[in-house]
C-alpha cells in the first residue's frame, strides 16, 4: 500500500509541477495536457468525481486554445464521457461521447479506427441506458470499420467482439456472448504472437468468457478460463494488483458455485485486502468485494458479518454512484437476501423492490438481472404468505430464464420448482 501511494503521489506531483511551469510560460496547451493527465491519474485510482473535474477543465481549455472541433477536444470529450459512465451519469456520458464521435467523423471520415473506438464506447454507454438495439448497432458498426481497415485478426477487432459479447450477455443471449468472447480470445491469442503486450487482453477475454460460461453452468470451463486470467494477471502485474483482485473475485464466484466454499471465502478476502491496500476503504471495487464476501458469509450462516459487509457496500455505492445506479441495485439485492435470512421480511421486500425499480429503468423488463431480483422478491412474498404475488414474480422470472438459459439450466429448474410448489399449495388449499 505504502509503495503504491508513494508512486501515485510522485506521479501527481510531477504532473502538477508541469502544470505550474506551463502556467508561468502562459502555455495553455501544456496546462490543458497536464490537467488531462491528472484526470487520467484520478480515473485510474477510481476517484471519479475528481477525474471528471480535471477532464472538464482540460476540455474547456482545449476548446479555447484549439477550437471546438479539434481531435484533441474529441479525446477530452470521450475520456470525460467514460468517467461520467463510471459515475452512473449515463445520459451525460452519452452526450459527451456522441460529440466526440461527431468531431472525429468530421476530422477522419466515417471509416477510421478512431471513429470505431468512439462507436464502441458509445455502444457500451447505450447498453448501460438499456438501449440494447442501439448499442448493438454501434458496436457492429465499429466492428465493420475495424475489419475493413485492419482485417479480421487485429486486436481492435477483438475489442469490438468483446463489446458485442457484453451487450449480448446483458440481453440474456448467452450463446451469442460466448461465441463473441471466444472469437475475441482467439484474435488476441493470434495477435499476441507478434505482440506479447496483449497478454493482458487475453486475460480480460478469458475472464469475460469464464463469467458467461458460469452463467451457462459450464463451471469447469468457467474455472479453467478464470484460472487462466488470474495466472496471466499475476504474471504481468504481480500478486497485489487491482486487476488481479478482479480475477480473484470472479474465480471465487465459480468456486462458490462448485461448493468449494472455504477456498472461495479465502479468495474474496484476498481481493478485499488488495483493493483496500490500493484504493483505500471507500472505492467501488472495495464495495464489490464487500458484497461478494457478504454473500458467501450469508451462505455460511454468519449473518451478522454478512449484514455488516453488505451495508458497507451499499453505503459506498450510494456515495459514489448516487441512489439509482445499477451497481447500487446489486448491493440492495445482496442485503435483501441477508435480511430475508434474518427474518426481516418487510425490509427485505422493500430492498428488492427498490433494486427492481432501479434496474427496470436501466434494462427494461425482459432481462436476466431483473428476473433474478423478481425471483428473490417472489421468495419474500412467499414467506409473507402472498402466494399470488409470489406466483406472479416466479412466472415472470421463469419466462426470462427459459429464454436466456434454456429449460434445463439449474436456475430455470429452481424457479420452475418453486412455481410448481406454489401452484400445488394453492390447489391443495382450494380443494
C-alpha positions, 0 to 999 in steps of 0.5 A: 500500500505504502509503495503504491501511494508513494508512486501515485503521489510522485506521479501527481506531483510531477504532473502538477509541477508541469502544470505550474511551469506551463502556467508561468510560460502562459502555455495553455496547451501544456496546462490543458495536457497536464490537467488531462493527465491528472484526470487520467491519474484520478480515473485510474485510482477510481476517484471519479468525481475528481477525474471528471473535474480535471477532464472538464477543465482540460476540455474547456481549455482545449476548446479555447486554445484549439477550437471546438472541433479539434481531435484533441477536444474529441479525446477530452470529450470521450475520456470525460464521457467514460468517467461520467459512465463510471459515475452512473451519469449515463445520459451525460456520458452519452452526450459527451461521447456522441460529440466526440464521435461527431468531431472525429467523423468530421476530422477522419471520415466515417471509416477510421479506427478512431471513429470505431473506438468512439462507436464502441464506447458509445455502444457500451454507454447505450447498453448501460441506458438499456438501449440494447438495439442501439448499442448493438448497432454501434458496436457492429458498426465499429466492428465493420470499420475495424475489419475493413481497415485492419482485417479480421485478426487485429486486436481492435477487432477483438475489442469490438467482439468483446463489446458485442459479447457484453451487450449480448450477455446483458440481453440474456443471449448467452450463446451469442456472448460466448461465441463473441468472447471466444472469437475475441480470445482467439484474435488476441491469442493470434495477435499476441504472437507478434505482440506479447503486450496483449497478454493482458487482453487475453486475460480480460477475454478469458475472464469475460468468457469464464463469467458467461460460461458460469452463467451457462453452468459450464463451471469447469470451463468457467474455472479453467478460463478464470484460472487462466486470467488470474495466472496471466494477471499475476504474471504481468502485474504481480500478486497485489494488483487491482486487476488481479483482485478482479480475477480473484473475485470472479474465480471465487464466484465459480468456486462458490458455485462448485461448493468449494466454499472455504477456498472461495471465502479465502479468495474474496478476502484476498481481493478485499485486502488488495483493493483496500491496500490500493484504493483505500476503504471507500472505492467501488471495487472495495464495495464489490468485494464487500458484497461478494464476501457478504454473500458467501458469509450469508451462505455460511450462516454468519449473518451478522458479518454478512449484514455488516459487509453488505451495508458497507457496500451499499453505503459506498455505492450510494456515495459514489454512484448516487441512489439509482445506479445499477451497481447500487441495485446489486448491493440492495439485492445482496442485503435483501437476501441477508435480511430475508435470512434474518427474518426481516421480511418487510425490509427485505421486500422493500430492498428488492423492490427498490433494486427492481425499480432501479434496474427496470429503468436501466434494462427494461423488463425482459432481462436476466438481472431483473428476473433474478431480483423478481425471483428473490422478491417472489421468495419474500412474498412467499414467506409473507404468505402472498402466494399470488404475488409470489406466483406472479414474480416466479412466472415472470422470472421463469419466462426470462430464464427459459429464454436466456438459459434454456429449460434445463439450466439449474436456475430455470429448474429452481424457479420452475420448482418453486412455481410448481410448489406454489401452484400445488399449495394453492390447489391443495388449499382450494380443494 
